[in-house]
Amino acid sequence: MHTTSSSTWRTRNTGSDTRRTLNIGIVAHVDAGKTSLTERLLFDAGAIDRLGSVDEGSTLTDSGELERRRGITIRTAVAPFRVGDRRVNLIDTPGHGDFIAEVERALGVLDGAVLVLSAVEGVQAQTRVLMKTLRRLRLPTLIFVNKTDRAGARYAGTLADIRRRLTPGVVPMGTVRDIGTPGARAVPGSFADPAFRDTVAEALAEADEALLARLVDGAPPAAGELRALLADRTARGLVHPVYFGSALSGDGIAALVDGIVGHLPERPAEGAGPVGMVFAVERSASGEKIAYLRLFSGEVTERQHVALHRREADGTRVEHSGRITGLDVIGAEPGERRRLTAGDIAKVRGLPRVRVGDRLGTAEDGARPEPHFAPPSLETVVRPARPADAARLHSALTALADQDPLIGTRALPAGGGTSVLLYGEVQKEIIAATLGEEFGVDARFEPSSTVHRERPAGSGEAYEQIERHGGHDFWATVGLRVEPGPPGSGTAFRRDTELGALPLAFDRAIEETVHRTLTQGLHGWPVTDCVVTLTRSGFVGPVSTAADFRQVTPLVLMRALAEAGTGVYEPCHSFELEVPLGVLSAIGGALASLGAELHDTAAEPMVCVFRGVIPARQVPVLERRLPALAHGEAVWWSTPGEDRRCVGSLPVRARTDGNPLNRAEYLRHLAGA
């Protein structure tokens, strides 16, 4: 292995930089080599004393047995190293499409990213998905082209691939000698070289008219100015420096590290008070939750009392608090005070209710808007192989939901198992294996089905009132109005009643029950883009209880929803499909047969690009058929997009709420409970 050049940066001094920590994400398509790159960076920095191997299952970041065996990263891991006085936290994120929500959570806590692709395979479909996400978030990004020492590796072809299919704003930071051979060597560019300066200046000028004018006038910037321009444009996400090398041999890594510390900027503080986000949760051997918290501003110390909040999938806002009993700053030197400052990441203990996505700080504190993730579009039912393991299965799924709240578990009626939401079939395989290997539960999964959504079609009102002379079932008066909400707004609860008209416990019982009830609409599907307003309320003290309000609210809400009516919507994916020109007829027929709607068709040299939407349930069907239809030359990209209203016979989902649409059935359910 050739590590001499890359190991020289261990003690490099970063000069006048005052920021101690840089949080960098490594993202890539499966098998591009990002975990190997992480191991190489840590090894060359002296953070680990031996290189791990993905094939041997000995890498640091893929610490789970399942990750080591499958050779893919499933959960986000953090690994620190130092470059001079700079601390760098590497966030090694999942690369498989089923874990895209995990990737986006990790991206939300980063200062910059390194997108890895292979010099052999080039730009893959998932590479394009990741780049789209990086550009949407305006995250400064370097590109590392790995595997230059593999047979079939390309230099010019890969750069052209990147420009055509990822972004035109690329700046090659060097060349490669003998690419595609075991002796391949990356040759970094030097700002002392006029030819390299010309290459950088021309790349920057494509998005800078003033610089272009200077080049035309024969007054190019000097080396120092050009270096500053490159750093500025990279920090703003306008250009992406491209580095070539090999994670296995260490070739080209030193130049990449120069790019990381020189071109990826720190993120400025976002507020006065403590503002942060939990982006990963794990459990200790004793079962205690350990949260990975990135702090954007302020300071957090051990034994401090903190409050965290989140928005649940149904729109409910949840706040919980706790006292930090343990705080380990990632990458801190031995003996450093247990204090988390802006820019750092810490493993935090003492917060038993913490979940991935929880936020420290509010909008008033300067916290950024909460990230939005398209809900999972698949659902499966899981049951224990042995009925005696039912309680253990429930506990295990609850623990997994802490790590990934979007799996959205819900218990079905007695003996019916547990429903789990999914993004894809690989995720189901991972959950099944995790249940067996980490929790000792042998589980059986049913075939996945599509999760639809309901939206109010109009407005409706209903109420239930305490009668003075009896004849009522509940000691509670509740009136509710249902109306459509803005697209993408989820569910919202409002009040037209006088503030303080109800005791706080009764008011909270109504709001919480509204959100819980809307997880099953008129056809059993979750209701979204819905506004529910409390129009009347009343109680009789001391007879009325919070239970009265929890029990009557579903009856009132479902009557109001029935009056409003709902439409059922099927989840769809936005897609982009690139195929050779010779298979257009076969591809067009397949798309039409699967219910796809084409929005755009663009002919390019040798290929045709289809863009449109397709029902989510048909995505795996098309993915299985594409290799044969396009002779192995199709490039497919899709991401959850807008859904489509169902027509004709509407799909129905079995209810688990006692059916408040039928008063007699619902009352029998309450009596039995």
Legacy VTK file of the C-alpha trace (Angstrom):
# vtk DataFile Version 3.0
C-alpha trace
ASCII
DATASET POLYDATA
POINTS 673 float
0.000 0.000 0.000
1.130 3.564 -0.676
0.510 5.577 2.469
3.600 7.785 2.708
2.137 10.808 0.981
-1.243 10.583 2.687
0.176 10.174 6.185
2.077 13.481 6.020
-1.048 15.476 6.827
-1.436 14.088 10.349
0.282 17.069 11.974
-0.515 19.722 9.377
-1.330 23.061 10.996
-4.404 24.832 9.660
-2.996 28.259 10.473
-5.354 31.026 11.530
-8.560 28.979 11.454
-10.386 29.535 14.749
-12.991 26.825 14.435
-12.034 23.537 16.040
-14.614 21.172 14.548
-15.783 20.376 11.030
-18.604 17.861 10.534
-18.307 16.105 7.194
-20.634 13.559 5.660
-19.483 10.811 3.344
-22.290 9.784 1.007
-22.302 7.382 -1.906
-24.072 4.709 -3.865
-23.729 1.189 -2.501
-20.268 -0.282 -3.220
-18.692 3.027 -4.250
-16.255 2.657 -1.366
-17.320 5.268 1.163
-16.783 3.025 4.190
-13.333 2.131 2.868
-12.636 5.849 2.426
-13.652 6.489 6.020
-11.268 3.778 7.214
-8.454 5.226 5.103
-8.948 8.763 6.426
-8.965 7.527 10.023
-5.927 5.314 9.503
-3.820 7.961 7.764
-4.728 10.474 10.483
-3.606 8.062 13.198
-7.113 7.734 14.656
-7.032 3.927 14.186
-3.990 1.652 14.108
-5.134 -0.723 11.375
-7.257 -0.546 8.262
-10.602 -2.273 8.460
-12.011 -4.225 5.551
-15.611 -4.215 4.334
-15.125 -7.712 2.910
-13.763 -9.015 6.220
-16.361 -7.128 8.285
-13.697 -5.333 10.354
-14.513 -1.681 9.630
-15.002 0.778 12.476
-18.164 2.533 11.289
-20.081 -0.588 10.262
-20.048 -1.794 13.842
-23.170 -3.935 13.755
-22.918 -7.618 12.918
-25.623 -7.209 10.281
-23.807 -4.305 8.627
-20.541 -6.223 8.561
-22.132 -9.311 7.031
-24.103 -7.459 4.327
-21.285 -5.024 3.546
-23.596 -1.984 3.604
-23.959 0.890 6.046
-27.385 0.926 7.684
-27.103 3.424 10.529
-25.251 6.682 10.653
-21.916 6.432 12.473
-19.555 9.173 13.668
-15.790 8.818 13.563
-13.404 11.674 14.531
-9.850 12.497 13.475
-7.578 15.527 13.607
-5.766 17.547 10.976
-3.407 19.826 12.866
-5.583 21.869 15.236
-8.753 21.001 13.321
-11.083 18.272 14.591
-12.996 16.539 11.812
-16.043 14.371 12.515
-16.775 11.944 9.696
-20.429 10.977 9.371
-20.543 7.708 7.430
-24.117 7.552 6.182
-26.213 4.782 4.606
-25.966 4.407 0.850
-28.972 2.214 0.111
-32.113 3.912 -1.205
-34.312 2.394 1.514
-32.403 4.478 4.081
-32.648 7.846 2.339
-34.443 9.377 5.360
-31.465 8.374 7.506
-29.156 10.017 4.979
-31.148 13.268 5.015
-31.143 13.412 8.820
-27.368 13.103 8.787
-27.037 15.767 6.083
-28.983 18.170 8.267
-26.183 18.274 10.856
-23.270 18.624 8.429
-21.000 21.492 7.429
-20.130 19.812 4.143
-20.096 16.511 2.309
-17.866 14.240 0.258
-19.765 12.427 -2.486
-17.970 9.221 -3.461
-18.336 7.454 -6.800
-16.394 4.753 -8.573
-14.052 5.454 -11.475
-15.221 2.123 -12.933
-19.022 2.276 -12.584
-19.217 6.074 -12.748
-22.402 7.926 -11.842
-25.095 5.555 -10.578
-28.810 6.214 -10.109
-28.473 6.590 -6.343
-25.504 8.927 -6.862
-27.857 11.240 -8.724
-30.454 11.032 -5.947
-27.822 11.960 -3.382
-26.496 14.843 -5.459
-30.002 16.190 -5.954
-30.439 16.126 -2.178
-27.079 17.796 -1.547
-27.844 20.559 -4.028
-31.344 21.058 -2.647
-29.863 21.541 0.826
-27.113 23.760 -0.637
-24.551 21.723 1.222
-20.932 22.395 0.137
-19.782 19.190 -1.545
-16.506 17.711 -2.753
-16.507 14.759 -5.152
-14.062 11.886 -4.666
-13.668 9.451 -7.570
-12.546 6.179 -5.991
-11.060 2.945 -7.380
-8.710 4.549 -9.900
-6.467 1.476 -9.607
-9.196 -0.921 -10.786
-9.391 -2.306 -14.304
-11.833 -0.269 -16.362
-11.331 2.953 -14.391
-11.757 6.118 -16.481
-10.607 9.710 -16.021
-11.988 11.842 -18.862
-15.060 9.638 -19.219
-15.881 9.918 -15.516
-15.490 13.709 -15.547
-17.781 13.917 -18.559
-20.250 11.618 -16.781
-20.236 13.895 -13.724
-20.751 17.044 -15.799
-23.577 15.520 -17.817
-25.446 13.617 -15.139
-24.629 15.291 -11.799
-23.631 18.932 -12.208
-21.781 21.048 -14.767
-20.031 22.976 -11.985
-17.027 20.700 -11.435
-13.374 21.594 -10.973
-10.910 18.721 -11.508
-8.210 19.119 -8.862
-5.621 16.992 -10.647
-5.076 14.143 -13.074
-4.286 10.414 -12.814
-1.322 8.570 -14.307
-1.769 4.972 -15.430
-5.434 4.965 -14.452
-7.037 1.538 -14.505
-3.842 -0.233 -13.406
-2.504 -1.253 -9.953
0.134 1.477 -10.374
-2.360 4.325 -10.854
-1.205 7.569 -9.207
-3.249 10.715 -8.611
-1.302 13.854 -9.556
-2.692 16.834 -7.592
-2.918 20.172 -9.331
-0.794 23.074 -8.101
-1.784 26.721 -8.131
1.843 27.422 -9.053
1.156 25.692 -12.385
-0.286 28.130 -14.992
-2.102 25.295 -16.798
-3.852 24.218 -13.590
-4.770 27.822 -12.791
-6.292 28.151 -16.270
-8.347 24.980 -15.723
-9.695 26.232 -12.373
-10.364 29.751 -13.680
-12.272 28.463 -16.715
-14.411 26.191 -14.525
-15.224 29.041 -12.147
-15.947 31.456 -15.002
-18.818 29.297 -16.256
-20.935 30.633 -13.367
-19.198 34.022 -12.923
-19.602 36.623 -15.695
-17.169 39.054 -14.076
-14.443 36.435 -13.946
-15.221 35.400 -17.527
-14.780 39.010 -18.646
-11.407 39.169 -16.894
-10.271 36.014 -18.656
-11.373 37.390 -22.020
-9.465 40.613 -21.307
-6.350 38.605 -20.487
-6.322 39.547 -16.766
-6.750 36.225 -14.932
-6.635 36.217 -11.122
-3.396 35.409 -9.361
-2.937 32.126 -7.514
-3.977 33.484 -4.111
-7.126 35.150 -5.416
-8.039 32.096 -7.460
-7.668 29.855 -4.426
-9.971 32.164 -2.442
-12.512 32.253 -5.286
-12.563 28.458 -5.434
-13.129 28.207 -1.664
-15.917 30.798 -1.814
-17.750 29.177 -4.744
-17.427 25.728 -3.155
-18.792 27.024 0.157
-21.795 28.469 -1.695
-22.441 25.184 -3.485
-21.826 26.679 -6.939
-18.907 24.419 -7.859
-17.639 21.045 -6.711
-13.909 20.226 -6.662
-13.275 16.691 -7.961
-10.484 14.502 -6.560
-9.309 11.135 -7.878
-7.688 8.328 -5.904
-7.985 4.970 -4.209
-9.257 4.436 -0.694
-7.610 1.014 -0.567
-4.094 2.164 -1.505
-4.316 5.632 0.024
-3.423 7.325 -3.244
-4.945 10.803 -3.611
-6.151 10.974 -0.002
-3.779 13.791 1.010
-5.201 16.045 -1.704
-8.737 15.208 -0.594
-7.894 16.163 2.985
-6.494 19.473 1.725
-9.832 20.034 0.032
-11.816 19.141 3.154
-10.003 21.602 5.422
-9.514 24.213 2.712
-12.833 24.312 0.873
-15.552 23.072 3.261
-16.547 25.920 5.604
-17.811 25.844 9.149
-21.475 26.596 9.702
-22.131 29.854 11.593
-24.007 29.767 14.898
-27.781 29.835 14.416
-29.001 31.479 17.611
-28.180 32.688 21.091
-29.402 29.782 23.177
-28.640 26.067 22.809
-29.885 24.854 19.414
-29.235 21.316 18.236
-30.627 18.151 16.699
-30.538 14.438 17.552
-29.603 12.557 14.377
-28.952 9.064 15.715
-29.918 6.957 18.736
-28.324 3.757 19.964
-28.670 1.659 23.101
-26.007 0.598 25.555
-25.572 -2.993 26.687
-27.880 -2.192 29.624
-30.582 -0.836 27.294
-29.997 2.852 28.091
-30.596 5.239 25.219
-27.593 7.150 23.882
-28.379 10.116 21.631
-26.033 11.710 19.111
-26.637 15.470 19.445
-25.193 18.055 17.040
-25.123 21.528 18.598
-25.546 24.484 16.228
-25.261 27.249 18.825
-24.980 27.799 22.559
-23.566 25.353 25.060
-24.711 22.187 26.844
-23.031 20.658 29.891
-23.340 17.494 31.934
-26.137 17.562 34.538
-27.927 20.301 32.587
-31.723 20.083 32.308
-32.819 20.267 28.660
-36.117 20.182 26.766
-36.460 18.516 23.360
-39.368 18.659 20.946
-40.467 16.961 17.749
-43.382 16.734 15.351
-44.871 13.271 15.050
-45.931 11.820 11.706
-49.567 12.715 12.467
-48.665 16.373 13.089
-48.702 16.193 16.889
-45.996 18.226 18.608
-44.334 16.421 21.492
-42.033 17.963 24.069
-40.071 16.066 26.687
-37.280 16.954 29.052
-34.593 15.341 31.130
-31.302 15.898 32.873
-28.137 14.952 31.034
-26.359 12.305 33.095
-23.548 11.661 30.651
-21.998 13.764 27.888
-19.104 12.543 25.749
-17.974 14.974 23.066
-16.925 13.090 19.932
-13.193 13.484 19.356
-12.496 15.288 22.643
-9.057 14.855 24.163
-8.777 12.898 27.445
-9.359 15.186 30.403
-11.291 17.838 28.454
-14.263 19.286 30.331
-17.564 17.584 29.515
-18.999 20.557 27.671
-20.680 20.589 24.268
-20.169 23.786 22.259
-21.455 24.979 18.891
-20.190 22.842 16.029
-19.524 19.737 18.111
-21.306 16.394 18.391
-21.759 14.518 21.659
-23.141 11.204 22.832
-25.732 12.172 25.434
-27.265 9.998 28.161
-30.133 10.631 30.550
-32.964 11.307 28.069
-35.184 8.193 28.195
-37.770 9.497 25.688
-35.312 10.750 23.080
-35.842 9.768 19.440
-34.118 10.470 16.153
-35.133 13.901 14.852
-35.693 15.471 18.286
-34.677 19.130 18.377
-33.085 21.209 21.104
-34.265 24.802 20.888
-37.268 26.450 19.223
-37.789 28.787 16.281
-37.395 31.683 18.712
-33.947 30.357 19.611
-32.926 30.427 15.974
-33.579 26.745 15.204
-34.005 25.934 11.523
-37.292 24.504 10.203
-37.828 20.833 10.817
-36.795 18.610 7.910
-39.620 17.021 5.953
-39.500 13.380 4.945
-41.987 11.805 2.600
-43.858 9.155 4.607
-43.083 5.492 3.905
-45.307 4.087 1.183
-45.219 0.405 2.183
-46.686 -1.453 5.128
-46.104 -4.968 6.394
-47.488 -6.966 9.292
-45.011 -8.711 11.565
-45.803 -11.465 14.041
-43.596 -13.497 16.380
-42.872 -17.048 15.259
-43.657 -18.059 18.846
-46.726 -16.415 20.455
-44.808 -16.253 23.740
-42.455 -13.688 22.128
-45.223 -11.152 21.453
-44.160 -8.814 24.281
-40.482 -9.033 23.286
-41.382 -8.279 19.678
-43.329 -5.184 20.706
-40.425 -3.990 22.865
-37.932 -4.600 20.058
-40.001 -2.716 17.479
-40.393 0.178 19.914
-36.608 0.325 20.252
-36.183 0.314 16.469
-38.736 3.119 16.172
-36.516 5.235 18.447
-33.723 4.821 15.897
-36.002 5.425 12.918
-39.371 6.979 13.886
-40.624 6.778 10.305
-41.182 3.024 10.563
-44.388 3.981 12.382
-45.365 0.813 14.241
-48.980 0.266 15.308
-50.498 -2.639 17.185
-53.280 -4.516 15.417
-56.240 -6.169 17.241
-55.491 -9.116 19.517
-53.566 -11.773 17.633
-53.180 -9.527 14.592
-49.522 -8.694 15.021
-47.887 -5.295 14.522
-47.951 -3.054 11.462
-44.599 -1.582 10.364
-44.108 1.114 7.730
-41.286 0.751 5.204
-39.518 2.532 2.370
-38.478 -0.671 0.633
-38.015 -4.418 0.790
-34.364 -4.217 1.839
-35.472 -2.306 4.918
-37.819 -5.179 5.761
-34.933 -7.636 5.480
-32.817 -5.465 7.767
-35.562 -5.191 10.395
-36.137 -8.963 10.316
-32.444 -9.724 10.723
-32.048 -7.101 13.463
-34.952 -8.551 15.442
-33.305 -11.961 15.356
-29.690 -10.973 15.937
-30.012 -8.066 18.382
-33.229 -8.928 20.206
-33.450 -12.705 19.853
-36.944 -12.596 18.329
-37.784 -14.777 15.342
-40.386 -12.776 13.394
-42.577 -13.530 10.396
-43.372 -10.794 7.861
-46.361 -10.667 5.539
-46.003 -9.403 1.952
-45.835 -5.612 1.842
-48.833 -3.530 0.783
-49.233 0.105 -0.241
-50.115 2.755 2.334
-52.658 5.212 0.970
-53.652 8.613 2.403
-56.989 10.345 2.874
-57.709 14.059 2.506
-60.928 15.928 3.368
-62.974 16.645 0.277
-64.973 19.420 1.946
-66.030 20.735 5.362
-68.087 19.031 8.035
-69.181 19.646 11.641
-70.507 17.505 14.474
-70.903 17.692 18.235
-71.787 15.613 21.263
-73.341 17.385 24.233
-74.004 16.614 27.876
-77.787 16.504 28.258
-79.212 18.141 31.349
-81.712 15.323 31.888
-79.369 12.442 31.083
-79.453 10.301 27.982
-75.779 10.822 27.209
-72.904 8.318 27.216
-70.098 10.683 28.218
-69.716 13.522 30.711
-68.182 15.755 28.042
-69.329 18.257 25.437
-67.211 18.376 22.289
-67.900 20.049 18.933
-65.465 19.779 16.022
-65.204 21.187 12.501
-63.149 19.470 9.793
-61.747 21.353 6.787
-59.091 20.737 4.124
-55.626 22.052 4.948
-52.860 23.283 2.626
-50.987 20.567 0.709
-48.211 19.076 2.788
-49.490 20.579 6.045
-50.288 17.283 7.797
-52.936 17.619 10.500
-53.561 20.782 12.509
-55.698 21.397 15.598
-57.227 24.804 16.344
-59.689 26.287 18.838
-62.683 28.572 18.341
-63.630 28.200 21.989
-62.619 30.640 24.701
-59.131 30.069 26.047
-59.349 28.389 29.444
-62.922 27.207 28.937
-61.732 23.685 29.724
-59.263 22.464 32.304
-55.882 21.897 30.651
-56.076 18.113 31.033
-59.416 17.987 29.196
-58.219 20.306 26.426
-55.043 18.255 25.952
-57.080 15.028 25.887
-59.138 16.365 22.953
-56.101 17.530 20.954
-54.132 14.325 21.464
-57.167 12.187 20.579
-57.831 14.185 17.406
-54.350 13.440 16.099
-54.557 9.777 17.121
-58.016 9.344 15.558
-56.868 10.798 12.233
-54.433 7.919 11.777
-57.536 6.094 10.449
-59.932 7.958 8.205
-63.223 6.926 6.661
-61.522 4.149 4.698
-58.985 3.261 7.394
-56.025 5.229 5.937
-54.137 8.064 7.654
-55.732 11.486 7.118
-53.470 14.345 6.063
-53.763 17.998 5.003
-56.608 18.407 7.452
-57.557 21.199 9.882
-59.700 20.278 12.909
-61.211 23.106 14.951
-62.743 22.774 18.420
-66.058 24.676 18.135
-67.689 23.926 21.493
-66.771 22.320 24.796
-68.204 21.712 28.235
-67.833 19.620 31.361
-69.491 18.926 34.688
-67.180 19.121 37.656
-66.224 17.035 39.457
-67.929 14.265 37.415
-66.204 14.783 34.055
-62.804 13.189 33.478
-60.156 13.334 30.758
-61.248 9.813 29.773
-64.696 11.151 28.853
-63.094 13.556 26.375
-60.755 10.895 24.953
-63.672 8.535 24.381
-66.163 10.978 22.889
-63.751 12.820 20.580
-63.415 9.958 18.034
-67.211 9.753 17.671
-67.535 13.492 17.025
-64.506 13.718 14.759
-65.501 10.805 12.542
-69.032 12.161 12.137
-67.576 15.513 11.072
-65.152 13.768 8.726
-67.977 11.707 7.229
-69.913 14.897 6.514
-66.828 16.427 4.867
-66.034 13.272 2.933
-62.529 12.176 2.021
-60.614 11.268 -1.091
-58.168 8.365 -1.040
-54.759 8.975 -2.576
-52.136 6.514 -3.754
-48.448 7.330 -3.117
-46.383 7.908 -6.238
-42.717 8.363 -7.068
-41.241 10.996 -9.312
-38.868 9.219 -11.650
-36.188 9.763 -14.237
-35.326 6.911 -16.589
-32.471 6.931 -19.087
-32.502 4.193 -21.753
-30.852 3.501 -25.137
-32.750 4.805 -28.159
-33.316 1.311 -29.516
-35.672 0.235 -26.690
-38.051 3.208 -26.578
-41.095 1.229 -27.679
-40.627 -1.511 -25.091
-39.963 0.993 -22.293
-42.912 3.186 -23.246
-45.221 0.184 -23.232
-43.965 -0.969 -19.827
-44.438 2.479 -18.291
-47.983 2.730 -19.660
-48.919 -0.737 -18.407
-47.765 0.168 -14.886
-49.815 3.358 -14.725
-46.949 5.823 -15.148
-47.670 9.388 -16.295
-44.991 10.948 -18.488
-44.283 14.639 -17.930
-41.268 14.990 -20.191
-39.280 13.013 -22.762
-35.884 14.299 -23.836
-33.733 12.779 -26.563
-29.987 12.991 -26.001
-27.109 11.504 -27.994
-27.543 7.715 -27.865
-30.135 7.810 -25.046
-33.617 8.997 -24.204
-34.645 10.350 -20.800
-38.197 9.823 -19.500
-39.482 11.897 -16.574
-42.802 11.461 -14.826
-44.624 9.852 -11.916
-45.436 6.217 -11.222
-47.415 4.526 -8.431
-45.039 3.571 -5.614
-46.314 -0.022 -5.658
-45.135 -0.364 -9.276
-41.576 0.858 -8.665
-40.139 -2.540 -7.643
-42.033 -4.182 -10.538
-40.418 -1.860 -13.067
-36.995 -2.164 -11.425
-37.156 -5.941 -11.865
-38.163 -5.656 -15.532
-35.765 -2.904 -16.604
-32.560 -4.974 -17.009
-34.205 -7.222 -19.600
-36.149 -4.432 -21.316
-33.113 -2.145 -21.709
-30.447 -4.867 -22.118
-28.849 -3.858 -18.821
-28.284 -0.262 -19.940
-31.121 1.550 -18.101
-30.410 4.181 -15.449
-33.335 4.530 -13.047
-33.859 7.184 -10.367
-36.977 7.717 -8.286
-37.952 9.477 -5.107
-41.238 9.784 -3.191
-43.331 12.484 -4.835
-46.907 13.725 -5.005
-49.657 11.167 -4.643
-52.563 10.523 -6.989
-56.284 10.399 -6.167
-57.840 6.963 -6.505
-60.966 6.517 -8.615
-63.467 3.706 -8.856
-63.509 1.115 -6.074
-61.494 2.654 -3.228
-58.998 0.586 -1.227
-59.931 -0.016 2.417
-57.684 -0.686 5.397
-58.832 -2.729 8.398
-59.622 -0.588 11.437
-58.010 -0.986 14.853
-59.851 1.786 16.714
-63.157 0.137 17.551
-64.809 1.848 14.546
-66.181 5.191 15.825
-68.065 5.451 12.518
-70.553 2.996 14.069
-71.733 4.223 17.464
-73.060 0.905 18.730
-69.918 -0.984 17.660
-67.704 1.689 19.185
-69.518 1.637 22.534
-69.207 -2.153 22.653
-65.492 -1.733 21.975
-65.149 0.707 24.873
-67.084 -1.592 27.169
-64.825 -4.504 26.243
-61.674 -2.436 26.723
LINES 1 674
673 0 1 2 3 4 5 6 7 8 9 10 11 12 13 14 15 16 17 18 19 20 21 22 23 24 25 26 27 28 29 30 31 32 33 34 35 36 37 38 39 40 41 42 43 44 45 46 47 48 49 50 51 52 53 54 55 56 57 58 59 60 61 62 63 64 65 66 67 68 69 70 71 72 73 74 75 76 77 78 79 80 81 82 83 84 85 86 87 88 89 90 91 92 93 94 95 96 97 98 99 100 101 102 103 104 105 106 107 108 109 110 111 112 113 114 115 116 117 118 119 120 121 122 123 124 125 126 127 128 129 130 131 132 133 134 135 136 137 138 139 140 141 142 143 144 145 146 147 148 149 150 151 152 153 154 155 156 157 158 159 160 161 162 163 164 165 166 167 168 169 170 171 172 173 174 175 176 177 178 179 180 181 182 183 184 185 186 187 188 189 190 191 192 193 194 195 196 197 198 199 200 201 202 203 204 205 206 207 208 209 210 211 212 213 214 215 216 217 218 219 220 221 222 223 224 225 226 227 228 229 230 231 232 233 234 235 236 237 238 239 240 241 242 243 244 245 246 247 248 249 250 251 252 253 254 255 256 257 258 259 260 261 262 263 264 265 266 267 268 269 270 271 272 273 274 275 276 277 278 279 280 281 282 283 284 285 286 287 288 289 290 291 292 293 294 295 296 297 298 299 300 301 302 303 304 305 306 307 308 309 310 311 312 313 314 315 316 317 318 319 320 321 322 323 324 325 326 327 328 329 330 331 332 333 334 335 336 337 338 339 340 341 342 343 344 345 346 347 348 349 350 351 352 353 354 355 356 357 358 359 360 361 362 363 364 365 366 367 368 369 370 371 372 373 374 375 376 377 378 379 380 381 382 383 384 385 386 387 388 389 390 391 392 393 394 395 396 397 398 399 400 401 402 403 404 405 406 407 408 409 410 411 412 413 414 415 416 417 418 419 420 421 422 423 424 425 426 427 428 429 430 431 432 433 434 435 436 437 438 439 440 441 442 443 444 445 446 447 448 449 450 451 452 453 454 455 456 457 458 459 460 461 462 463 464 465 466 467 468 469 470 471 472 473 474 475 476 477 478 479 480 481 482 483 484 485 486 487 488 489 490 491 492 493 494 495 496 497 498 499 500 501 502 503 504 505 506 507 508 509 510 511 512 513 514 515 516 517 518 519 520 521 522 523 524 525 526 527 528 529 530 531 532 533 534 535 536 537 538 539 540 541 542 543 544 545 546 547 548 549 550 551 552 553 554 555 556 557 558 559 560 561 562 563 564 565 566 567 568 569 570 571 572 573 574 575 576 577 578 579 580 581 582 583 584 585 586 587 588 589 590 591 592 593 594 595 596 597 598 599 600 601 602 603 604 605 606 607 608 609 610 611 612 613 614 615 616 617 618 619 620 621 622 623 624 625 626 627 628 629 630 631 632 633 634 635 636 637 638 639 640 641 642 643 644 645 646 647 648 649 650 651 652 653 654 655 656 657 658 659 660 661 662 663 664 665 666 667 668 669 670 671 672
